[in-house]
Amino acid sequence: MTSETTPPEPGTFLAALGPAEREELLALGVRERRPAGATLFTENGETTSVLVLLEGWVEADTDEPGGAAREGDAGDALVPALHGPGSLLGELSAVVRGPRSATVRALEPVHTLKVPPEEFEAFLARRPGVSIQIARTWLKRAYIAGIHPY
């Protein structure tokens, strides 16, 4: 569980933030609980929020090669990306002001922090160091998906 008093999972986006940044982020938006199987985002859907996953696990899946999931070596089915507590979701589409890049579904009951894109952008303006952590998150996702920009 991730909250103001529980340390975030090591290696997650929330863990990479300093205590003041984490506290400020967790004070934004609204908390929401969703059941297992709930769709949190739909690929190509409108971007209405950035989510911080506080509890539970989700899968991000896409029909687009190079998206949140990737094709197998022989053109096999796409493999969904898994995200757990401490993960940041939907930030890419919020920052670029574009549609969702993946469909995200709850694998179990989840607890999220739902932050409107404008509020998230204002947070980034106040805390520019957080943008570096987001860039690291994007690069890590690209690396895992087999996209090596060089």
Summary of the structure (lengths in Angstrom):
residues: 150
radius of gyration: 14.8
end to end distance: 36.8
largest distance: 46.2
contacts: 441
relative contact order: 0.25
helix: 29%
strand: 23%
